[in-house]
């Protein structure tokens, strides 16, 4: 059985404070895309883990991988007698350390998939609690619908009536350290997100995005100037709004239709064949 692990796109990300333990407080509007990684799970004679796909060489196969951490955490919570061995195959289509929550989304897919395969009586809140113990992005990746995340990313408010968006994702092939970006922030006590528009469509969302920020973008751009080139190519290809996602280096462009996004992606790919470029649509709030 196969579970999708969609990319997480931070359309806006405000850093609003810092806790005494060092964790940063954020407010972020995030959506999830149809394009992403894929996780295949099956009962097996012994535990196994394999990785394929364009970015497989960058994926660790040892216990540091979030996929295996998710398997082990769920097994510990449920008990060994309920969690027999499984074979996990990860198709890695998203760049690693790229600001789109790839590892967290992979882990979320494993948590959801194994809960079903193992037939566990476990609710969404418990899955989110287990996920949060592994990483602050995992609860929102478990939700995988348009949402606003607050706190350290664990306080979630779903965004209703949010239509699918036409997006182009571009990464110039430069991994960015999230910890280094946060450490380089010039300000950590910024204002919260403004209220969302009552009706969300391409135009109202674009206007709203214009008065928001990604507070991590200036620091990441200073570390990796190639991020600026990715944003420039998105704008040249006709993006209605362009911004870096998360801590980078993946950038997104907002397009009015999926067909326009596909044409823009083809144009950028022809000029930058070594970059990661994908045209996709976001998952709407009412999608199954």
C-alpha positions as CSV (number, residue, x, y, z in Angstrom):
1,X,0.0,0.0,0.0
2,X,1.3,3.5,-0.9
3,X,0.9,6.7,1.0
4,X,1.7,10.1,-0.4
5,X,4.1,12.4,1.4
6,X,3.3,15.8,0.0
7,X,5.6,18.8,0.1
8,X,4.8,21.4,2.7
9,X,4.8,25.0,1.4
10,X,5.0,27.9,3.9
11,X,3.2,30.6,1.9
12,X,4.0,33.0,4.8
13,X,6.1,32.5,7.9
14,X,6.5,35.1,10.7
15,X,8.9,34.5,13.6
16,X,7.1,35.9,16.6
17,X,9.3,35.0,19.6
18,X,11.6,32.5,21.2
19,X,11.0,30.2,24.1
20,X,13.5,29.8,27.0
21,X,14.5,26.4,25.7
22,X,15.6,27.9,22.4
23,X,12.7,26.9,20.2
24,X,11.4,29.7,18.0
25,X,7.7,30.7,18.0
26,X,6.1,31.1,14.5
27,X,2.9,31.8,12.7
28,X,2.8,30.3,9.3
29,X,0.2,29.7,6.6
30,X,1.0,26.4,5.0
31,X,-0.4,24.3,2.1
32,X,0.5,20.9,0.9
33,X,1.1,19.8,-2.7
34,X,0.0,17.0,-4.9
35,X,3.7,16.5,-5.8
36,X,5.9,14.9,-3.2
37,X,7.5,11.7,-2.0
38,X,5.8,8.3,-1.8
39,X,6.0,5.7,0.9
40,X,5.2,2.1,0.3
41,X,4.5,-0.2,3.3
42,X,4.0,-3.9,3.6
43,X,4.2,-6.6,6.4
44,X,7.4,-8.5,6.1
45,X,9.5,-11.3,7.7
46,X,11.9,-8.7,9.1
47,X,12.2,-4.9,9.1
48,X,13.6,-3.5,5.9
49,X,14.1,0.1,4.5
50,X,14.9,1.0,0.9
51,X,15.0,4.3,-0.9
52,X,14.6,5.1,-4.6
53,X,14.1,8.3,-6.7
54,X,16.1,11.2,-7.8
55,X,17.2,12.3,-4.4
56,X,17.8,8.8,-2.9
57,X,21.6,9.3,-2.7
58,X,21.1,12.1,-0.1
59,X,18.9,10.1,2.2
60,X,20.5,8.4,5.2
61,X,19.6,4.7,5.7
62,X,20.5,4.5,9.3
63,X,18.5,5.2,12.5
64,X,19.0,9.0,12.0
65,X,16.3,8.9,9.2
66,X,12.9,10.3,10.4
67,X,11.1,7.4,8.6
68,X,12.8,4.9,10.9
69,X,12.4,7.1,13.9
70,X,8.6,7.3,13.2
71,X,8.4,3.5,12.8
72,X,10.2,2.9,16.1
73,X,8.3,5.6,18.0
74,X,4.9,4.2,16.9
75,X,6.1,0.6,17.8
76,X,7.2,1.8,21.2
77,X,3.9,3.5,21.9
78,X,1.8,0.5,20.7
79,X,3.9,-2.4,21.9
80,X,5.9,-5.0,20.1
81,X,3.2,-7.6,20.1
82,X,1.0,-5.3,18.0
83,X,3.7,-4.1,15.6
84,X,5.2,-6.9,13.5
85,X,8.1,-6.3,11.0
86,X,7.5,-4.1,8.0
87,X,9.2,-3.3,4.7
88,X,9.3,0.4,4.0
89,X,10.1,1.8,0.5
90,X,10.6,5.5,0.2
91,X,10.5,7.2,-3.2
92,X,12.4,10.4,-2.7
93,X,11.2,13.0,-5.2
94,X,11.8,16.1,-3.1
95,X,15.2,17.6,-2.5
96,X,16.7,17.1,1.0
97,X,17.1,20.0,3.4
98,X,15.1,22.2,1.1
99,X,12.4,23.9,3.2
100,X,9.4,21.9,2.1
101,X,9.2,19.4,5.1
102,X,10.2,16.4,3.0
103,X,11.5,14.3,5.9
104,X,8.7,15.3,8.2
105,X,6.1,14.5,5.5
106,X,7.8,11.1,5.0
107,X,7.6,10.4,8.7
108,X,3.9,11.5,8.8
109,X,3.1,9.1,6.0
110,X,4.8,6.3,7.9
111,X,2.9,7.0,11.1
112,X,-0.5,7.1,9.2
113,X,0.3,4.1,7.1
114,X,1.7,1.9,9.9
115,X,-1.3,2.7,12.2
116,X,-3.5,1.3,9.4
117,X,-1.4,-1.7,8.5
118,X,-0.9,-2.7,12.1
119,X,-4.6,-2.1,12.9
120,X,-3.8,0.2,15.8
121,X,-6.6,1.9,17.8
122,X,-4.9,5.3,17.8
123,X,-6.5,8.7,17.1
124,X,-5.1,11.7,15.3
125,X,-4.2,13.5,18.5
126,X,-2.0,10.6,19.7
127,X,-0.3,10.4,16.3
128,X,0.4,14.1,16.4
129,X,1.8,13.7,19.9
130,X,4.2,11.0,18.7
131,X,5.0,13.0,15.6
132,X,5.8,16.1,17.7
133,X,8.3,14.1,19.7
134,X,10.3,13.6,16.5
135,X,10.0,17.0,14.9
136,X,7.9,20.2,15.1
137,X,6.8,20.0,11.4
138,X,5.3,16.5,11.7
139,X,1.9,17.4,13.3
140,X,1.1,19.8,10.4
141,X,2.3,17.2,7.9
142,X,-0.1,14.7,9.4
143,X,-2.9,17.2,8.8
144,X,-1.7,17.9,5.2
145,X,-4.5,20.5,4.5
146,X,-4.3,24.3,4.4
147,X,-3.7,25.5,7.9
148,X,-2.1,28.1,10.1
149,X,0.5,26.8,12.5
150,X,1.5,28.6,15.6
151,X,3.7,28.0,18.6
152,X,6.6,25.9,17.5
153,X,4.5,24.6,14.7
154,X,2.3,22.4,16.8
155,X,-0.7,24.6,17.4
156,X,-2.8,24.1,14.3
157,X,-5.9,25.9,12.9
158,X,-7.3,24.5,9.7
159,X,-8.0,27.1,7.0
160,X,-11.5,26.4,5.6
161,X,-12.8,27.1,2.1
162,X,-9.2,27.1,0.7
163,X,-9.1,26.2,-3.0
164,X,-6.3,24.4,-4.8
165,X,-3.5,26.7,-5.9
166,X,-1.4,26.4,-9.1
167,X,2.2,26.4,-7.9
168,X,5.7,26.0,-9.4
169,X,8.4,24.8,-7.0
170,X,12.1,25.7,-7.8
171,X,15.2,24.7,-5.9
172,X,18.6,25.6,-7.3
173,X,20.3,22.6,-5.7
174,X,21.7,24.3,-2.6
175,X,20.8,22.7,0.7
176,X,20.2,25.1,3.6
177,X,20.7,24.4,7.3
178,X,17.5,25.4,9.2
179,X,19.5,25.8,12.4
180,X,21.9,28.2,10.8
181,X,19.2,30.3,9.2
182,X,17.4,30.7,12.6
183,X,20.7,31.5,14.3
184,X,21.3,34.3,11.7
185,X,17.9,36.0,12.3
186,X,18.2,39.8,13.0
187,X,14.8,39.9,14.7
188,X,12.8,37.2,16.5
189,X,9.9,39.3,17.9
190,X,7.9,40.2,14.8
191,X,4.2,40.8,14.5
192,X,1.8,38.0,13.9
193,X,0.1,37.1,10.6
194,X,-2.8,39.4,9.5
195,X,-6.3,37.8,9.4
196,X,-6.9,35.7,6.3
197,X,-9.3,37.2,3.7
198,X,-12.9,36.0,4.1
199,X,-12.9,34.5,0.6
200,X,-9.7,32.9,-0.6
201,X,-9.0,32.9,-4.4
202,X,-5.9,33.6,-6.4
203,X,-6.3,37.4,-6.3
204,X,-7.3,37.8,-2.7
205,X,-4.5,35.4,-1.6
206,X,-1.9,37.2,-3.7
207,X,-3.0,40.5,-2.1
208,X,-2.8,39.0,1.4
209,X,0.6,37.5,0.7
210,X,1.9,41.0,-0.3
211,X,1.5,42.2,3.3
212,X,3.1,39.1,4.9
213,X,6.7,37.8,4.9
214,X,8.9,34.8,5.3
215,X,11.1,36.1,8.1
216,X,13.7,33.4,7.3
217,X,14.2,34.5,3.7
218,X,16.7,37.4,4.2
219,X,19.1,35.2,6.3
220,X,18.8,32.3,3.9
221,X,19.3,34.6,0.9
222,X,22.5,36.0,2.4
223,X,23.8,32.4,2.9
224,X,22.8,31.1,-0.5
225,X,22.5,33.8,-3.2
226,X,21.2,31.1,-5.6
227,X,17.8,31.5,-3.9
228,X,17.6,35.0,-5.4
229,X,18.2,33.5,-8.9
230,X,15.4,31.0,-8.3
231,X,13.0,33.8,-7.3
232,X,14.1,35.8,-10.4
233,X,13.4,32.9,-12.7
234,X,9.9,32.4,-11.2
235,X,9.1,36.1,-11.8
236,X,10.4,36.0,-15.3
237,X,8.1,33.0,-16.0
238,X,5.1,35.0,-15.0
239,X,4.6,34.1,-11.3
240,X,1.8,36.2,-9.7
241,X,3.7,36.0,-6.4
242,X,7.1,34.4,-5.5
243,X,8.7,33.6,-2.2
244,X,11.0,31.2,-0.5
245,X,9.3,28.3,1.5
246,X,10.4,27.6,5.1
247,X,14.1,27.9,5.7
248,X,14.9,27.4,1.9
249,X,16.2,26.9,-0.6
250,X,13.0,25.8,-2.4
251,X,11.0,28.8,-3.7
252,X,7.4,28.8,-4.9
253,X,5.6,30.8,-7.6
254,X,1.8,31.3,-7.5
255,X,0.0,30.9,-10.8
256,X,-3.7,31.5,-11.7
257,X,-4.2,28.1,-13.3
258,X,-2.4,24.7,-13.4
259,X,-1.8,25.0,-17.2
260,X,0.0,28.3,-16.8
261,X,2.1,26.8,-14.0
262,X,3.0,23.8,-16.2
263,X,4.2,26.2,-19.0
264,X,6.2,28.2,-16.5
265,X,7.9,25.1,-15.1
266,X,8.8,23.9,-18.6
267,X,10.3,27.3,-19.4
268,X,12.4,27.4,-16.2
269,X,13.5,23.7,-16.6
270,X,14.7,24.4,-20.2
271,X,16.9,27.2,-18.9
272,X,18.0,25.5,-15.7
273,X,18.0,21.7,-16.4
274,X,20.0,20.8,-13.3
275,X,17.6,22.5,-10.9
276,X,14.6,20.9,-9.2
277,X,11.5,22.3,-10.9
278,X,8.0,21.0,-10.4
279,X,4.6,22.3,-11.4
280,X,1.9,21.1,-9.0
281,X,-1.4,22.0,-7.3
282,X,-2.0,22.4,-3.6
283,X,-4.4,20.2,-1.8
284,X,-7.7,22.0,-1.2
285,X,-9.2,22.2,2.3
286,X,-12.1,20.0,1.3
287,X,-10.0,17.3,-0.5
288,X,-10.2,13.7,0.6
